[in-house]
Amino acid sequence: MSTTADPLAALASLPGVADAVDSVRKAVDRVYGHRVMRRRSNEITSEAALRGARGSAALSGADWALEEVRRRTDFGVEGEARTVGAALRLTAEAGQLLSVWRQSPLRVLARLHLVAAGGTRPDETVGRPRLAGEPVEEPLVRLAVPSASEVAGRLEGLAGLLLAGTGAPALVTAAVVHGELLALRPFGSYNGLVARTAERIVLVGSGLDPKSICPAEVGHAELGAEAYMAALDGYASGTPEGVGAWIAHCGRAVELGVRESTAVCEALQRGAA
């Protein structure tokens, strides 16, 4: 990252980032201006949460149909059901952690991992970054796994940047948080789910999406795992082009999330949902 006083803000000048920021802002403004939002915003928020959780779970290997997620209640079992349950719990928890995030991002990340585990992993690895020699379960991410010491240092650095405050656009900050967590994989499990939830928290807490109706997770899933991993590879490279492409990819995901919620608004307007 840049060595300027506000390195996150400096990323806004990377190739393609300004256009992505502008495009996301316009898309978000459009859906917030939809006439249904004036009367039924709580319904849009609830539906966005469900669809966002479904998208995040899909990227973690549990690609269930939306109606299956809506219908099921048994999420405590092993395998895909547990992944979907973790995604749903994280989405529900995210809105409760906004004020804590502003004071202690690392505390929130630990809480998110604990919520994702859902009490099914009663051991000392839950709710804290992994230690040297502890394994990581995140098969989708093909990057080399950073050492525990590197993870600790970079997490502290990220938290420091966030607590210092930044003039960076919300999309830039959210994308960096998401990319760092996914590249670092600080926990032994559920890192993808936690990273995407942290992205949501930044987008909501920044004021870009205060009602949480623009589920980027939907867009990430729609763009596909291969594109997601290719963009992450670019972020992890640290090159201006790679980091800029990752931020733009996250911007496209937000726009697709906006499109999803716009469709929900229009369905409600027609009385079809």
Phi, psi and omega per residue, in radians:
M1 nan 2.907 -3.141
S2 -1.148 2.718 3.110
T3 -1.733 0.216 3.103
T4 -1.209 3.003 -3.116
A5 -1.096 -0.474 3.119
D6 -2.250 1.383 -3.042
P7 -1.106 -0.514 3.097
L8 -1.173 -0.763 3.117
A9 -1.091 -0.598 -3.135
A10 -1.088 -0.470 -3.129
L11 -1.192 -0.328 3.132
A12 -1.129 -0.299 3.141
S13 -1.598 0.006 3.132
L14 -1.193 2.734 -3.103
P15 -0.968 2.239 3.068
G16 1.452 -0.209 -3.033
V17 -1.292 -0.758 -3.119
A18 -1.043 -0.725 3.113
D19 -1.127 -0.691 3.125
A20 -1.126 -0.764 3.132
V21 -1.058 -0.788 -3.124
D22 -1.128 -0.749 -3.125
S23 -1.129 -0.719 3.110
V24 -1.131 -0.786 -3.135
R25 -1.012 -0.760 -3.137
K26 -1.164 -0.715 -3.141
A27 -1.116 -0.781 -3.141
V28 -1.111 -0.742 3.119
D29 -1.049 -0.671 -3.131
R30 -1.114 -0.811 -3.097
V31 -1.232 -0.583 3.092
Y32 -1.206 -0.395 3.107
G33 -1.532 -0.031 3.137
H34 -1.114 2.442 -3.054
R35 -1.086 -0.515 3.125
V36 -1.140 -0.540 -3.121
M37 -1.091 -0.443 -3.123
R38 -1.277 -0.385 -3.042
R39 -2.053 -0.445 -2.966
R40 -2.366 0.634 -3.067
S41 -1.108 -0.572 3.139
N42 -1.104 -0.636 3.106
E43 -1.181 -0.674 3.123
I44 -1.154 -0.716 3.111
T45 -1.071 -0.790 -3.130
S46 -1.113 -0.736 -3.128
E47 -1.205 -0.657 3.102
A48 -1.110 -0.657 3.121
A49 -1.111 -0.781 -3.139
L50 -1.105 -0.803 -3.106
R51 -1.212 -0.612 3.082
G52 -1.137 -0.752 3.108
A53 -1.083 -0.751 3.114
R54 -1.038 -0.757 3.135
G55 -1.144 -0.714 3.139
S56 -1.154 -0.735 3.103
A57 -1.093 -0.666 3.133
A58 -1.036 -0.709 3.131
L59 -1.252 -0.276 3.077
S60 -1.760 0.290 2.998
G61 1.718 0.054 3.129
A62 -2.059 1.378 -3.034
D63 -1.571 1.382 -3.122
W64 -1.624 2.627 3.003
A65 -1.119 2.601 -3.107
L66 -0.997 -0.751 -3.107
E67 -1.162 -0.510 3.071
E68 -1.178 -0.741 3.087
V69 -1.093 -0.704 -3.113
R70 -1.173 -0.619 -3.034
R71 -1.432 -0.653 -2.970
R72 -1.287 2.643 3.054
T73 -2.252 -0.169 -3.074
D74 -1.684 1.542 -3.090
F75 -1.950 0.184 -3.088
G76 -1.597 -0.092 -3.092
V77 -1.427 3.101 -3.122
E78 -1.315 3.026 2.989
G79 1.306 -2.514 -3.016
E80 -1.082 -0.646 -3.136
A81 -1.050 -0.676 3.123
R82 -1.172 -0.647 3.097
T83 -1.125 -0.785 3.111
V84 -1.093 -0.755 3.105
G85 -1.048 -0.719 3.110
A86 -1.087 -0.747 3.133
A87 -1.099 -0.720 3.121
L88 -1.148 -0.730 3.123
R89 -1.112 -0.729 -3.126
L90 -1.137 -0.725 3.127
T91 -1.089 -0.712 3.113
A92 -1.167 -0.617 -3.081
E93 -1.330 -0.505 -2.991
A94 -0.943 -0.764 -3.089
G95 -1.179 -0.306 -3.130
Q96 -1.504 -0.111 -2.965
L97 -1.973 0.143 -3.047
L98 -1.087 -0.795 -3.098
S99 -1.199 -0.625 3.117
V100 -1.189 -0.659 3.133
W101 -0.982 -0.703 -3.105
R102 -1.163 -0.413 -3.112
Q103 -1.741 -0.580 -3.054
S104 -2.711 1.462 3.131
P105 -0.999 -0.634 -3.101
L106 -1.186 -0.601 3.079
R107 -1.133 -0.690 3.114
V108 -1.142 -0.746 3.136
L109 -1.062 -0.725 3.094
A110 -1.093 -0.720 3.112
R111 -1.111 -0.737 3.138
L112 -1.067 -0.713 3.123
H113 -1.156 -0.689 3.105
L114 -1.085 -0.753 3.126
V115 -1.142 -0.730 3.134
A116 -1.068 -0.756 3.133
A117 -1.147 -0.509 3.003
G118 1.067 0.458 3.121
G119 1.389 0.066 -3.096
T120 -1.533 -0.136 3.138
R121 -2.167 1.300 -3.043
P122 -1.328 1.149 3.108
D123 -2.378 3.076 -3.003
E124 -1.319 -0.079 -3.131
T125 -1.476 -0.251 -3.070
V126 -1.377 2.347 3.053
G127 1.387 0.306 3.048
R128 -2.628 2.684 3.078
P129 -1.066 2.621 -3.092
R130 -1.172 2.665 3.087
L131 -1.744 2.958 -3.140
A132 -0.973 2.304 3.093
G133 1.537 -0.166 3.123
E134 -1.416 2.424 -3.065
P135 -1.340 2.872 3.106
V136 -2.193 2.257 3.055
E137 -1.786 1.692 3.099
E138 -2.752 1.219 -2.979
P139 -1.120 -0.440 -3.105
L140 -1.154 -0.613 -3.065
V141 -1.448 2.106 -3.045
R142 -1.695 -0.002 3.116
L143 -1.183 2.673 3.028
A144 -1.048 2.507 -3.112
V145 -1.417 2.100 3.114
P146 -1.119 2.688 3.107
S147 -1.193 2.806 3.123
A148 -1.056 -0.638 3.141
S149 -1.200 -0.672 3.090
E150 -1.152 -0.720 3.103
V151 -1.008 -0.851 -3.114
A152 -1.040 -0.772 -3.128
G153 -1.144 -0.741 -3.107
R154 -1.286 -0.574 3.048
L155 -1.121 -0.754 3.097
E156 -1.093 -0.700 3.109
G157 -1.114 -0.746 3.114
L158 -1.107 -0.810 3.125
A159 -1.054 -0.686 3.116
G160 -1.079 -0.736 3.104
L161 -1.085 -0.757 -3.114
L162 -1.171 -0.718 -3.110
L163 -1.275 -0.470 3.124
A164 -1.246 -0.327 -3.096
G165 1.525 2.630 -3.102
T166 -2.619 2.632 3.037
G167 -1.658 0.175 -3.125
A168 -1.171 2.550 3.021
P169 -1.019 2.640 -3.109
A170 -0.987 -0.693 -3.139
L171 -1.041 -0.730 -3.118
V172 -1.116 -0.859 -3.127
T173 -1.087 -0.773 -3.135
A174 -1.092 -0.729 -3.132
A175 -1.158 -0.675 3.122
V176 -1.171 -0.778 3.101
V177 -1.028 -0.842 3.132
H178 -1.036 -0.873 -3.099
G179 -1.118 -0.734 3.127
E180 -1.089 -0.810 -3.094
L181 -1.156 -0.668 -3.131
L182 -1.241 -0.671 3.120
A183 -1.234 -0.667 -3.091
L184 -1.351 -0.627 -3.024
R185 0.831 1.140 -3.002
P186 -1.214 -0.351 -3.095
F187 -1.883 2.889 -3.123
G188 -1.282 -0.246 -3.083
S189 -2.778 2.887 3.002
Y190 1.059 0.397 -3.087
N191 -1.121 -0.692 3.128
G192 -1.092 -0.799 3.116
L193 -1.072 -0.748 3.136
V194 -1.142 -0.747 -3.123
A195 -1.081 -0.751 -3.126
R196 -1.245 -0.553 3.054
T197 -1.189 -0.695 3.095
A198 -1.104 -0.670 3.059
E199 -1.026 -0.796 3.116
R200 -1.034 -0.773 -3.123
I201 -1.040 -0.740 3.138
V202 -1.145 -0.769 -3.126
L203 -1.089 -0.682 3.133
V204 -1.304 -0.861 -3.063
G205 -1.159 -0.447 3.130
S206 -1.277 -0.302 -3.069
G207 1.672 -0.123 3.100
L208 -1.147 -0.716 -3.085
D209 -2.351 1.147 -2.987
P210 -1.098 -0.452 3.139
K211 -1.658 0.065 3.094
S212 0.965 0.961 -3.130
I213 -2.004 0.154 -3.094
C214 -2.106 1.294 -2.995
P215 -1.244 1.737 3.125
A216 -1.053 -0.502 -3.135
E217 -1.020 -0.617 3.082
V218 -1.053 -0.803 -3.131
G219 -1.165 -0.721 3.119
H220 -1.041 -0.725 3.129
A221 -1.185 -0.704 -3.122
E222 -1.164 -0.652 3.108
L223 -1.198 -0.425 3.013
G224 1.722 2.676 -3.066
A225 -1.116 -0.660 -3.103
E226 -1.150 -0.780 3.103
A227 -1.131 -0.650 3.122
Y228 -1.074 -0.830 -3.121
M229 -1.222 -0.634 3.100
A230 -1.117 -0.730 3.108
A231 -1.151 -0.681 3.102
L232 -1.117 -0.693 3.078
D233 -0.985 -0.718 3.105
G234 -1.107 -0.738 3.104
Y235 -1.069 -0.823 -3.081
A236 -1.143 -0.408 3.115
S237 -1.160 -0.462 3.136
G238 1.367 0.011 3.129
T239 -1.331 2.668 3.100
P240 -0.986 -0.711 -3.133
E241 -1.141 -0.754 -3.110
G242 -1.171 -0.780 3.132
V243 -1.155 -0.735 3.108
G244 -1.080 -0.694 3.134
A245 -1.160 -0.651 3.089
W246 -1.113 -0.781 3.130
I247 -1.095 -0.738 3.112
A248 -1.124 -0.651 3.091
H249 -1.088 -0.769 3.095
C250 -1.101 -0.634 3.088
G251 -1.102 -0.747 3.101
R252 -1.100 -0.646 3.111
A253 -1.097 -0.739 3.096
V254 -1.083 -0.751 3.138
E255 -1.071 -0.686 3.092
L256 -1.191 -0.588 3.026
G257 -1.128 -0.688 3.065
V258 -1.069 -0.763 3.131
R259 -1.043 -0.692 3.125
E260 -1.083 -0.810 -3.126
S261 -1.243 -0.529 3.045
T262 -1.109 -0.708 3.096
A263 -1.107 -0.655 3.089
V264 -1.129 -0.766 3.097
C265 -0.996 -0.789 -3.089
E266 -1.212 -0.595 3.076
A267 -1.155 -0.737 3.096
L268 -1.116 -0.665 3.137
Q269 -1.110 -0.619 3.124
R270 -1.413 -0.158 -3.105
G271 1.384 0.351 -3.091
A272 -1.673 -0.036 -3.134
A273 -2.488 nan nan
